[in-house]
């Protein structure tokens, strides 16, 4: 089955609480490829690629907030039309 890709933006208490690092751990455990980065508006932006089954589980984990200190108040996802060729899952600083 072909991989799917999403751009995900989350808002809430998502910066300064380990959100990016725990997102990376969850992604690596689920074999999701992509990246995660803080945005200047206080949100976090995630690009994620995986099988439809992997992506469903990953998106649910992100909605819950992967860090025990994080609180996701808004979650937006947009499917990507082109599937990027990511190698691993990286935190972008």
Beta strands, then each sheet from edge to edge (+ up, - down):
strand 1: 4-13
strand 2: 33-38
strand 3: 44-50
strand 4: 71-79
strand 5: 89-92
sheet 1: 4+ 1- 3+ 2- 5-
end
